[in-house]
Each structure stands twice: as structure tokens, then as C-alpha cells.
Amino acid sequence: MRLSKIYMNHSHIFESITFNDGFNVIFGKVISSKDKNTHNLGKSILAQVIDYCLGKKKDSMFFQNLDQFNEFVFFLEIEYAKDQFVTVSRSVSEPTTMRFKYHYLAEQDYRGLLDSEWDKTLPFEQSKELLDSLLNFQFIKGYSYRQFIGYLLRTQNDFQDPFRLSTHRGKDIYWKPFLAKLLGFDDELLKKRGSLIDNLNKLSEQEHFISLQNKTDAQSVSDIEGEIELIKLKIQDFKTQLDELDFGNQDKEEIAALVDLINDQIVALNDELFYLENDRKRIKNSLRTKKISFSTNEAQSLFNEAGLVFPKQIKRSFDDLIQFNEAINKERIEYLSKELKEIEPKIQNISEELIKLNKEKSSKLSFLNEKNVFDKYKSLSQDVNEKTARLIYLEQIRDIIYQGEEIKKQKSLLSSELESIENQIRDNVTQNVKSDSNSIFTKIRAYFGSIIQKTLNDDAFLSVNVNSKGNIEFEYKFTEKEAHKGHSYKKLLCIAFDMALARAYTEQGYCIFLYHDGVFESLDDRVKEKLLAVIREYSEYGLQQIITLIDADIPNGIEDFIHKDEVIRILHDKDSSGLLFKMTPW
């Protein structure tokens, strides 16, 4: 995949950029102020626009919340095979749709194309699938080209680690298998290892949960089965004792008649007591009735204060009414008090009779306990119930322990399988890192070491190992242990790694581009010159390289540091005409 051209529907805002097959430079000049922020030029934003056209999600783009970009439609012309091009169109307002036009000549302009004239108009996910098929990166078969893009197009946020990109968040399983595949190792082994570890972790969680359910001292199948057997024997013994109890000497019919008679009397008395107590409660509530609180004298005073006349006839009528009511209440209270006096003795008598009957009932039944038959029956029944409940609980615990044993068995099998997979990973790594293996990794390692030697005059190499936990590790190492730990040299290591990767696969016939933003920032001047020489060298190998830099990055003011034919776009901050997007900065 090479980039051929990028343009937009509004050419007065975004001028089209045509890419060289080899080396390309986006050059920024700071004219108005050397202290001004150069990011406003747009040289870094170009990488995001290219990435957007290649299927990056809009929600991670710089313009996702900027309304002034809603009318923009970007076009990216790609050479996906020798003399075979496809132009990808993607608008800001419709990010979930992409359009495709196939053609055999470069530098086409499809801004005026009608919707029906595009060869393909596809939803977002299908668009990425189409690009996958066109680019046909067989060396990462099974993975999306989007995962490869991160090593081809690096912005300032991606120079922290050659191997782990800023998008590689989360567990190792999310990115290490792909990188292993990219470097020529068996990624399927890493996937299997990750899956086995996930399954083992899930089993461990289940095992822990099961262990919390077991509240007994039994920790094994043998323990629990032994205790269950003892419980069963005890239950059987109790049942045998129950069967041997003799109730034959008791006159059951006589006992039943006696108990029924007493119970009938108790029930009748309880009913009568209930009604008497309700009557007593009703009478007491009636005796609490409040007197009339209306006073004609107080009413007379209120009328006088209000300047009104309170008629004497009305006052006399109210006084008569109050006197009449008081007379009625007096008679009523006398009647209720008399009724209450009659009820109280009855309640007392019935209560005493109930006590007597209950004692008599207890006395009549006492002979049934002469040999503690019923006490023993009650005790044995309780023992049986308790042991049965314990048995049920232990059988549940037994099921839990069996589940735990099954989990241990599964863990053992998975652990054995994991150990086998990790040994296979070690064998695969050993086989591919051998200097005489002629593997893709040894080529990438050699190219990486050569780039570092040419730029830093130091010996460095890529190292892939399997750690003590069976996990694959990707590292770079210098022969001088303390060498080059700063951020600027990490950037150089990232660039070297990308170039080594790209060269190895370019030699296999693939068209590959690299985009490195701010490639010379913070590097020593001598390193800049050496790195530029290597970039030009690698461009001769068929690798398309795109870099961005500003005039302040040019070492020692060398005028011809960058050749004119290498510069595909010059940006400046004199006015908006020099910006990537010729519009007011946002």
C-alpha cells in the first residue's frame, strides 16, 4: 500500500497533496515567531486525516466535536498493487459510510462524482473488510490491516515504545499475538496460551467461591463421605429406637374422650371471657366521654369584643341544652357503672375456672408420662430431625466438594496443556531467533541493528524471549546497558523498528508506506543527518516514507538538508494560507 494523493471537496481550504513513491517531506516554517506553537500548522493533523481515510473511528479524531468540519469530504488515493489504484472517499458528517472508486491511473480527481458513479458504497465495517482484501497483507492473515497501520503511521503519542503502541491498552493477549505474527512467530500459540490462562483464572474464581460455601471441616471427598456415613448410622439407630417404643398399655380412647371434654369446656369459657372482656372495654371507653366544652358566658364575651349583640334568647336555649345533656350523661354513667360492676366478677370467676380446668387437664394427662414414653418419643424425633437436616446439609457440601474436585481436575489438565503450549512457544522462539534460521525476525533484527549502528554508532538488537511465566517478551537491547534511555532516542528506536519491519515485507513484494511525525525533534544534529541518510537509503529499497519536520529541526542551518523534490507540502504560520487547513485555527 502506497499513498498516491490526498485531497478534499473544498480545495480552497485544503490543497491536494501528491505523494512521491519514495521519500516525502511535509515541511513547516515558523515565520511570525520562533516561540509560536508549530502544531497549529497542521503537519501533525495530516497523519490523522490519512488515518481517517484508512478507516480510523471518528470518535478519536481531532475534528469529532468541531462543527466547521461537518461539510468536509476527504479523498485518499491508494496504490494497493502495481498500477492498481483505489480512491477512498469519507465525509465527516457520514463517518459510517465509505465510498470506493477503482482506477489504473494515478492523480485522479473524483470530487464531482455522483453517488451512483462510485464503484462501492459500503458501511464502515464492510469498508474495512474491503480494504483488507485489497491490501492483502498475507503476512498478518487473520488480523485487520488496522492493527498494522499503527506501525506504519506514528504520531507523537506513539513514540514511547517500539512494540506497544498507544492503542495497545489492556491485557497482553490484545496485542502480543499480532506483534508475534508480524515478527514471524506463531501467534496461535500465544492465543491458546491466553485462552488457557483466562480459563484457569475463571476456574480459580469458581474454586474460591466453592471453598466459601463449605462451612465444615471436611476438605476432601473422603472426609465428607465418612461424616455422611456416621450421620446415616445415627439416624437409623434413632429410628430403630422409635419403632421399639410401646404405647399399647394406654387406653387411647379414654384419653381422647377426657381431653376432648376438658378442651370443650376451656373453649366455651374462653369464648364467654372474650365477649365479657369486649363489653368491659366498651363500657370503659364510654365512661371516658368528654363533657360539652361550649360556654355561653365565653360566647357572650366574644360577641361583646366584636361589638355584636348576643341575643338573650339564644343564650337561654344553649344553657337549657347543656343542662339537659348533663342530666342525660349522668343517668348514662350510672347505668354503665352498674353494668361494669356486674361484668367484673364474671370475668374473675371465668379466669379462675380456666386456671382450674387447665390444671385438671394437666393432672388427667400426667399418667401418660409414667415411663417417659412421650418424652423419649419427642427426644428421639427431635434427634432424627436434627440429624436428617445435618445429612441434607452434608450431602450439599459433598456436591460442592465434588465440584471442587472436578475443578481441580480441570485445572490440572489445563495447567498441563498450558505447560505444553509454553514449551512450544519457547521452541518456536528459539527456532526463529537463531541467526542461521533465515526467518523474517532475523531479517528485521539485522535491519534494526544496522539502522541503530548507522545513526547512533552503537550496537543494538531486537530480543524476543519467553519469561519465567511462559509469556513472550519483546525488547530492544544495547550492548552498553545504560545507553540511550531518553525520549528522543526511544523515538529513534521506534522509527528504526518500523523501517526494519517495512523493509523486510517490501522485499516480499508488498507496497508499504511509513509516516513519522516530527521525526527529527529533540535529536542531536549529527544523528539527524545520519537518520536522514538512512531514510533516503530505505526509500531506494522501494519503501515509501513520509516525514514531517520544521525549519528549526534542520541541523546547523544546512540549506540543502532537504531537497526540493522531496518536499510535497510547505506549511507556514505567516497567515492562514500557509496552514494545512486554510482557515482560522480552532
URVEN-V268918 format. One record per residue. RES is the residue in one small letter. SS is DSSP state (2 for helix, 1 for strand, 0 for the rest). PSI is psi in degrees with one decimal (999 if undefined). Layout:
res=RES ss=SS psi=PSI
res=RES ss=SS psi=PSI
This chain:
res=m ss=0 psi=117.9
res=r ss=1 psi=148.1
res=l ss=1 psi=132.3
res=s ss=1 psi=-42.2
res=k ss=1 psi=147.0
res=i ss=1 psi=135.5
res=y ss=1 psi=178.9
res=m ss=1 psi=162.9
res=n ss=0 psi=-26.3
res=h ss=0 psi=93.2
res=s ss=0 psi=-23.4
res=h ss=0 psi=-15.8
res=i ss=0 psi=-39.5
res=f ss=0 psi=108.3
res=e ss=0 psi=143.0
res=s ss=0 psi=148.9
res=i ss=1 psi=124.7
res=t ss=1 psi=130.2
res=f ss=0 psi=143.4
res=n ss=0 psi=158.4
res=d ss=0 psi=-27.7
res=g ss=0 psi=-101.4
res=f ss=1 psi=132.8
res=n ss=1 psi=139.4
res=v ss=1 psi=128.0
res=i ss=1 psi=112.4
res=f ss=1 psi=128.4
res=g ss=1 psi=133.0
res=k ss=1 psi=129.3
res=v ss=0 psi=107.5
res=i ss=0 psi=-48.6
res=s ss=0 psi=-36.1
res=s ss=0 psi=130.4
res=k ss=0 psi=-18.0
res=d ss=0 psi=-2.7
res=k ss=0 psi=148.0
res=n ss=0 psi=116.9
res=t ss=2 psi=-11.6
res=h ss=2 psi=-21.8
res=n ss=2 psi=-13.9
res=l ss=2 psi=-36.1
res=g ss=0 psi=3.0
res=k ss=0 psi=-33.2
res=s ss=0 psi=-29.0
res=i ss=2 psi=-28.7
res=l ss=2 psi=-38.7
res=a ss=2 psi=-39.5
res=q ss=2 psi=-36.8
res=v ss=2 psi=-43.5
res=i ss=2 psi=-45.5
res=d ss=2 psi=-37.2
res=y ss=2 psi=-42.6
res=c ss=2 psi=-22.4
res=l ss=0 psi=10.7
res=g ss=0 psi=19.6
res=k ss=0 psi=147.0
res=k ss=0 psi=143.9
res=k ss=2 psi=-32.3
res=d ss=2 psi=-8.1
res=s ss=2 psi=11.4
res=m ss=0 psi=158.1
res=f ss=0 psi=-25.7
res=f ss=0 psi=13.2
res=q ss=0 psi=-29.6
res=n ss=0 psi=19.1
res=l ss=0 psi=112.1
res=d ss=2 psi=-28.6
res=q ss=2 psi=-9.7
res=f ss=2 psi=-3.6
res=n ss=0 psi=-29.2
res=e ss=0 psi=-0.1
res=f ss=0 psi=138.6
res=v ss=1 psi=124.0
res=f ss=1 psi=147.3
res=f ss=1 psi=127.5
res=l ss=1 psi=120.7
res=e ss=1 psi=123.6
res=i ss=1 psi=136.4
res=e ss=1 psi=103.3
res=y ss=1 psi=-15.1
res=a ss=1 psi=171.3
res=k ss=0 psi=116.5
res=d ss=0 psi=25.5
res=q ss=1 psi=120.7
res=f ss=1 psi=154.3
res=v ss=1 psi=133.5
res=t ss=1 psi=126.4
res=v ss=1 psi=128.2
res=s ss=1 psi=131.4
res=r ss=1 psi=126.5
res=s ss=1 psi=159.7
res=v ss=0 psi=-36.3
res=s ss=0 psi=-23.8
res=e ss=0 psi=68.8
res=p ss=0 psi=-16.2
res=t ss=0 psi=6.6
res=t ss=1 psi=136.7
res=m ss=1 psi=146.4
res=r ss=1 psi=150.3
res=f ss=1 psi=139.2
res=k ss=1 psi=121.9
res=y ss=1 psi=145.0
res=h ss=1 psi=164.9
res=y ss=0 psi=-3.5
res=l ss=0 psi=144.2
res=a ss=0 psi=171.9
res=e ss=0 psi=49.4
res=q ss=0 psi=164.1
res=d ss=0 psi=109.9
res=y ss=0 psi=27.5
res=r ss=0 psi=-32.2
res=g ss=0 psi=9.1
res=l ss=0 psi=135.5
res=l ss=0 psi=158.5
res=d ss=2 psi=-38.7
res=s ss=2 psi=-15.4
res=e ss=2 psi=-9.0
res=w ss=0 psi=144.3
res=d ss=0 psi=-36.1
res=k ss=1 psi=136.3
res=t ss=1 psi=111.5
res=l ss=1 psi=153.0
res=p ss=1 psi=167.8
res=f ss=2 psi=-53.5
res=e ss=2 psi=-40.8
res=q ss=2 psi=-30.8
res=s ss=2 psi=-42.3
res=k ss=2 psi=-35.6
res=e ss=2 psi=-39.3
res=l ss=2 psi=-45.4
res=l ss=2 psi=-38.1
res=d ss=2 psi=-45.9
res=s ss=2 psi=-35.0
res=l ss=2 psi=-45.4
res=l ss=2 psi=-35.3
res=n ss=0 psi=51.0
res=f ss=0 psi=86.8
res=q ss=2 psi=-27.1
res=f ss=2 psi=-11.5
res=i ss=2 psi=32.5
res=k ss=0 psi=133.8
res=g ss=0 psi=-9.6
res=y ss=0 psi=157.9
res=s ss=0 psi=145.3
res=y ss=2 psi=-23.7
res=r ss=2 psi=-31.8
res=q ss=2 psi=-27.7
res=f ss=2 psi=-30.9
res=i ss=2 psi=-34.9
res=g ss=2 psi=-27.7
res=y ss=2 psi=-7.3
res=l ss=2 psi=-28.3
res=l ss=1 psi=99.3
res=r ss=1 psi=128.4
res=t ss=0 psi=-176.8
res=q ss=2 psi=-26.8
res=n ss=2 psi=-8.3
res=d ss=2 psi=14.3
res=f ss=0 psi=20.7
res=q ss=0 psi=-30.6
res=d ss=0 psi=129.3
res=p ss=0 psi=-32.8
res=f ss=0 psi=-43.7
res=r ss=0 psi=110.1
res=l ss=0 psi=167.9
res=s ss=0 psi=-22.3
res=t ss=0 psi=-8.0
res=h ss=0 psi=75.9
res=r ss=0 psi=156.3
res=g ss=0 psi=-155.2
res=k ss=0 psi=158.1
res=d ss=2 psi=-32.5
res=i ss=2 psi=-19.9
res=y ss=2 psi=-17.1
res=w ss=0 psi=-27.5
res=k ss=2 psi=-41.9
res=p ss=2 psi=-40.1
res=f ss=2 psi=-46.1
res=l ss=2 psi=-38.2
res=a ss=2 psi=-44.5
res=k ss=2 psi=-43.0
res=l ss=2 psi=-33.5
res=l ss=0 psi=4.0
res=g ss=0 psi=9.6
res=f ss=0 psi=168.9
res=d ss=0 psi=100.9
res=d ss=2 psi=-26.9
res=e ss=2 psi=-34.2
res=l ss=2 psi=-40.1
res=l ss=2 psi=-38.4
res=k ss=2 psi=-44.4
res=k ss=2 psi=-42.0
res=r ss=2 psi=-46.3
res=g ss=2 psi=-41.1
res=s ss=2 psi=-41.2
res=l ss=2 psi=-41.5
res=i ss=2 psi=-41.5
res=d ss=2 psi=-43.9
res=n ss=2 psi=-39.6
res=l ss=2 psi=-39.9
res=n ss=2 psi=-39.9
res=k ss=2 psi=-41.2
res=l ss=2 psi=-37.8
res=s ss=2 psi=-38.4
res=e ss=2 psi=-42.4
res=q ss=2 psi=-40.6
res=e ss=2 psi=-41.5
res=h ss=2 psi=-42.8
res=f ss=2 psi=-43.0
res=i ss=2 psi=-40.3
res=s ss=2 psi=-30.9
res=l ss=2 psi=-22.8
res=q ss=2 psi=-21.4
res=n ss=0 psi=104.6
res=k ss=0 psi=9.7
res=t ss=0 psi=174.4
res=d ss=0 psi=-11.8
res=a ss=0 psi=125.7
res=q ss=0 psi=-0.3
res=s ss=0 psi=167.3
res=v ss=2 psi=-40.8
res=s ss=2 psi=-43.4
res=d ss=2 psi=-50.2
res=i ss=2 psi=-37.8
res=e ss=2 psi=-37.1
res=g ss=2 psi=-44.2
res=e ss=2 psi=-37.9
res=i ss=2 psi=-41.5
res=e ss=2 psi=-42.0
res=l ss=2 psi=-43.3
res=i ss=2 psi=-43.9
res=k ss=2 psi=-40.9
res=l ss=2 psi=-40.9
res=k ss=2 psi=-40.6
res=i ss=2 psi=-43.5
res=q ss=2 psi=-39.0
res=d ss=2 psi=-44.1
res=f ss=2 psi=-40.9
res=k ss=2 psi=-37.5
res=t ss=2 psi=-43.5
res=q ss=2 psi=-37.9
res=l ss=2 psi=-41.2
res=d ss=2 psi=-27.9
res=e ss=2 psi=-9.8
res=l ss=0 psi=137.4
res=d ss=0 psi=112.5
res=f ss=0 psi=11.1
res=g ss=0 psi=-25.0
res=n ss=0 psi=-2.2
res=q ss=0 psi=137.6
res=d ss=0 psi=92.1
res=k ss=2 psi=-36.0
res=e ss=2 psi=-41.0
res=e ss=2 psi=-42.5
res=i ss=2 psi=-43.3
res=a ss=2 psi=-43.2
res=a ss=2 psi=-43.7
res=l ss=2 psi=-46.7
res=v ss=2 psi=-39.6
res=d ss=2 psi=-42.6
res=l ss=2 psi=-50.1
res=i ss=2 psi=-42.9
res=n ss=2 psi=-38.1
res=d ss=2 psi=-42.5
res=q ss=2 psi=-42.6
res=i ss=2 psi=-42.7
res=v ss=2 psi=-44.4
res=a ss=2 psi=-44.9
res=l ss=2 psi=-38.4
res=n ss=2 psi=-38.7
res=d ss=2 psi=-47.0
res=e ss=2 psi=-40.8
res=l ss=2 psi=-38.1
res=f ss=2 psi=-47.3
res=y ss=2 psi=-38.4
res=l ss=2 psi=-42.2
res=e ss=2 psi=-34.2
res=n ss=2 psi=-41.1
res=d ss=2 psi=-42.5
res=r ss=2 psi=-42.0
res=k ss=2 psi=-40.6
res=r ss=2 psi=-43.4
res=i ss=2 psi=-44.8
res=k ss=2 psi=-38.0
res=n ss=2 psi=-38.6
res=s ss=2 psi=-36.2
res=l ss=2 psi=-15.9
res=r ss=0 psi=6.4
res=t ss=0 psi=131.4
res=k ss=0 psi=151.2
res=k ss=0 psi=163.1
res=i ss=0 psi=129.2
res=s ss=0 psi=3.8
res=f ss=0 psi=134.3
res=s ss=0 psi=123.4
res=t ss=2 psi=-30.7
res=n ss=2 psi=-42.2
res=e ss=2 psi=-37.4
res=a ss=2 psi=-40.7
res=q ss=2 psi=-43.3
res=s ss=2 psi=-42.4
res=l ss=2 psi=-40.8
res=f ss=2 psi=-41.2
res=n ss=2 psi=-41.5
res=e ss=2 psi=-31.0
res=a ss=0 psi=-1.1
res=g ss=0 psi=26.3
res=l ss=0 psi=159.9
res=v ss=0 psi=123.5
res=f ss=0 psi=108.6
res=p ss=0 psi=138.1
res=k ss=2 psi=-35.2
res=q ss=2 psi=-39.3
res=i ss=2 psi=-40.8
res=k ss=2 psi=-42.7
res=r ss=2 psi=-37.9
res=s ss=2 psi=-42.8
res=f ss=2 psi=-41.7
res=d ss=2 psi=-42.8
res=d ss=2 psi=-41.3
res=l ss=2 psi=-41.2
res=i ss=2 psi=-43.0
res=q ss=2 psi=-40.3
res=f ss=2 psi=-42.8
res=n ss=2 psi=-40.3
res=e ss=2 psi=-36.5
res=a ss=2 psi=-44.1
res=i ss=2 psi=-46.2
res=n ss=2 psi=-37.8
res=k ss=2 psi=-46.7
res=e ss=2 psi=-41.2
res=r ss=2 psi=-42.1
res=i ss=2 psi=-39.4
res=e ss=2 psi=-41.2
res=y ss=2 psi=-44.4
res=l ss=2 psi=-38.4
res=s ss=2 psi=-38.7
res=k ss=2 psi=-42.1
res=e ss=2 psi=-38.1
res=l ss=2 psi=-39.0
res=k ss=2 psi=-30.8
res=e ss=2 psi=-32.1
res=i ss=2 psi=-40.3
res=e ss=2 psi=-48.3
res=p ss=2 psi=-37.1
res=k ss=2 psi=-44.7
res=i ss=2 psi=-42.7
res=q ss=2 psi=-45.0
res=n ss=2 psi=-44.0
res=i ss=2 psi=-42.3
res=s ss=2 psi=-42.9
res=e ss=2 psi=-39.3
res=e ss=2 psi=-38.4
res=l ss=2 psi=-41.6
res=i ss=2 psi=-43.3
res=k ss=2 psi=-44.9
res=l ss=2 psi=-40.7
res=n ss=2 psi=-37.7
res=k ss=2 psi=-41.3
res=e ss=2 psi=-40.8
res=k ss=2 psi=-44.8
res=s ss=2 psi=-39.9
res=s ss=2 psi=-43.8
res=k ss=2 psi=-31.6
res=l ss=2 psi=-6.5
res=s ss=2 psi=-31.6
res=f ss=2 psi=-19.1
res=l ss=2 psi=-19.3
res=n ss=2 psi=17.3
res=e ss=0 psi=-37.0
res=k ss=0 psi=19.4
res=n ss=0 psi=30.1
res=v ss=2 psi=-46.7
res=f ss=2 psi=-35.7
res=d ss=2 psi=-42.9
res=k ss=2 psi=-40.6
res=y ss=2 psi=-45.2
res=k ss=2 psi=-43.7
res=s ss=2 psi=-46.3
res=l ss=2 psi=-40.1
res=s ss=2 psi=-42.0
res=q ss=2 psi=-41.4
res=d ss=2 psi=-43.5
res=v ss=2 psi=-45.3
res=n ss=2 psi=-44.3
res=e ss=2 psi=-45.3
res=k ss=2 psi=-35.4
res=t ss=2 psi=-42.9
res=a ss=2 psi=-42.0
res=r ss=2 psi=-40.0
res=l ss=2 psi=-45.1
res=i ss=2 psi=-44.3
res=y ss=2 psi=-45.3
res=l ss=2 psi=-35.9
res=e ss=2 psi=-34.8
res=q ss=2 psi=-42.7
res=i ss=2 psi=-37.9
res=r ss=2 psi=-43.7
res=d ss=2 psi=-40.9
res=i ss=2 psi=-43.4
res=i ss=2 psi=-38.8
res=y ss=2 psi=-40.0
res=q ss=2 psi=-43.0
res=g ss=2 psi=-41.2
res=e ss=2 psi=-38.8
res=e ss=2 psi=-39.0
res=i ss=2 psi=-41.9
res=k ss=2 psi=-39.7
res=k ss=2 psi=-46.1
res=q ss=2 psi=-42.0
res=k ss=2 psi=-39.9
res=s ss=2 psi=-43.9
res=l ss=2 psi=-44.3
res=l ss=2 psi=-38.0
res=s ss=2 psi=-39.9
res=s ss=2 psi=-42.4
res=e ss=2 psi=-40.3
res=l ss=2 psi=-43.2
res=e ss=2 psi=-40.7
res=s ss=2 psi=-44.6
res=i ss=2 psi=-43.5
res=e ss=2 psi=-35.0
res=n ss=2 psi=-37.7
res=q ss=2 psi=-37.5
res=i ss=2 psi=-44.3
res=r ss=2 psi=-43.5
res=d ss=2 psi=-42.1
res=n ss=2 psi=-41.8
res=v ss=2 psi=-47.1
res=t ss=2 psi=-42.9
res=q ss=2 psi=-38.6
res=n ss=2 psi=-20.8
res=v ss=2 psi=-9.3
res=k ss=0 psi=135.6
res=s ss=0 psi=-25.1
res=d ss=0 psi=12.8
res=s ss=0 psi=-18.9
res=n ss=0 psi=32.1
res=s ss=0 psi=165.3
res=i ss=2 psi=-33.1
res=f ss=2 psi=-42.7
res=t ss=2 psi=-32.7
res=k ss=2 psi=-47.1
res=i ss=2 psi=-40.8
res=r ss=2 psi=-42.5
res=a ss=2 psi=-43.6
res=y ss=2 psi=-40.8
res=f ss=2 psi=-49.2
res=g ss=2 psi=-38.1
res=s ss=2 psi=-42.3
res=i ss=2 psi=-44.5
res=i ss=2 psi=-40.1
res=q ss=2 psi=-42.4
res=k ss=2 psi=-28.6
res=t ss=2 psi=-39.9
res=l ss=2 psi=-9.6
res=n ss=0 psi=34.9
res=d ss=0 psi=156.8
res=d ss=0 psi=125.5
res=a ss=1 psi=157.0
res=f ss=1 psi=159.2
res=l ss=1 psi=142.0
res=s ss=1 psi=129.6
res=v ss=1 psi=121.8
res=n ss=1 psi=166.3
res=v ss=1 psi=120.8
res=n ss=0 psi=-178.0
res=s ss=0 psi=-21.1
res=k ss=0 psi=2.8
res=g ss=0 psi=10.3
res=n ss=0 psi=141.1
res=i ss=1 psi=140.6
res=e ss=1 psi=135.2
res=f ss=1 psi=126.8
res=e ss=1 psi=160.6
res=y ss=1 psi=145.5
res=k ss=1 psi=139.9
res=f ss=1 psi=149.8
res=t ss=0 psi=-29.8
res=e ss=0 psi=112.4
res=k ss=0 psi=-32.9
res=e ss=0 psi=7.4
res=a ss=0 psi=139.1
res=h ss=0 psi=67.2
res=k ss=0 psi=-4.5
res=g ss=0 psi=167.4
res=h ss=2 psi=-41.0
res=s ss=2 psi=-35.1
res=y ss=2 psi=-24.7
res=k ss=2 psi=-38.6
res=k ss=2 psi=-44.9
res=l ss=2 psi=-39.5
res=l ss=2 psi=-38.9
res=c ss=2 psi=-45.1
res=i ss=2 psi=-44.7
res=a ss=2 psi=-41.4
res=f ss=2 psi=-45.8
res=d ss=2 psi=-43.2
res=m ss=2 psi=-39.5
res=a ss=2 psi=-44.1
res=l ss=2 psi=-51.3
res=a ss=2 psi=-40.5
res=r ss=2 psi=-43.5
res=a ss=2 psi=-39.8
res=y ss=2 psi=-22.3
res=t ss=2 psi=-37.1
res=e ss=0 psi=-19.1
res=q ss=0 psi=4.1
res=g ss=0 psi=6.5
res=y ss=0 psi=143.5
res=c ss=0 psi=121.3
res=i ss=0 psi=138.9
res=f ss=1 psi=156.3
res=l ss=1 psi=139.2
res=y ss=1 psi=116.9
res=h ss=1 psi=119.4
res=d ss=0 psi=131.8
res=g ss=0 psi=46.6
res=v ss=0 psi=-31.7
res=f ss=0 psi=-1.2
res=e ss=0 psi=130.9
res=s ss=0 psi=1.5
res=l ss=0 psi=153.6
res=d ss=0 psi=151.3
res=d ss=2 psi=-42.2
res=r ss=2 psi=-37.7
res=v ss=2 psi=-37.1
res=k ss=2 psi=-46.2
res=e ss=2 psi=-43.2
res=k ss=2 psi=-40.2
res=l ss=2 psi=-40.7
res=l ss=2 psi=-39.8
res=a ss=2 psi=-40.6
res=v ss=2 psi=-39.3
res=i ss=2 psi=-44.8
res=r ss=2 psi=-40.5
res=e ss=2 psi=-46.2
res=y ss=2 psi=-26.5
res=s ss=2 psi=-28.4
res=e ss=2 psi=-18.8
res=y ss=0 psi=2.6
res=g ss=0 psi=6.8
res=l ss=0 psi=127.3
res=q ss=1 psi=123.5
res=q ss=1 psi=134.6
res=i ss=1 psi=125.3
res=i ss=1 psi=158.1
res=t ss=1 psi=142.6
res=l ss=1 psi=165.5
res=i ss=1 psi=165.9
res=d ss=2 psi=-28.8
res=a ss=2 psi=-17.8
res=d ss=2 psi=-11.1
res=i ss=0 psi=124.5
res=p ss=2 psi=134.0
res=n ss=2 psi=22.0
res=g ss=2 psi=28.5
res=i ss=0 psi=121.4
res=e ss=0 psi=-42.2
res=d ss=0 psi=27.6
res=f ss=0 psi=-42.8
res=i ss=0 psi=129.2
res=h ss=0 psi=148.9
res=k ss=2 psi=-38.1
res=d ss=2 psi=-7.7
res=e ss=2 psi=-19.8
res=v ss=1 psi=120.3
res=i ss=1 psi=-13.0
res=r ss=1 psi=132.1
res=i ss=1 psi=128.6
res=l ss=1 psi=148.9
res=h ss=1 psi=167.4
res=d ss=0 psi=17.8
res=k ss=0 psi=-44.2
res=d ss=0 psi=-176.5
res=s ss=2 psi=-18.6
res=s ss=2 psi=-18.6
res=g ss=2 psi=-0.2
res=l ss=0 psi=159.1
res=l ss=0 psi=-47.4
res=f ss=0 psi=112.5
res=k ss=0 psi=74.1
res=m ss=0 psi=167.1
res=t ss=0 psi=130.1
res=p ss=0 psi=143.4
res=w ss=0 psi=999
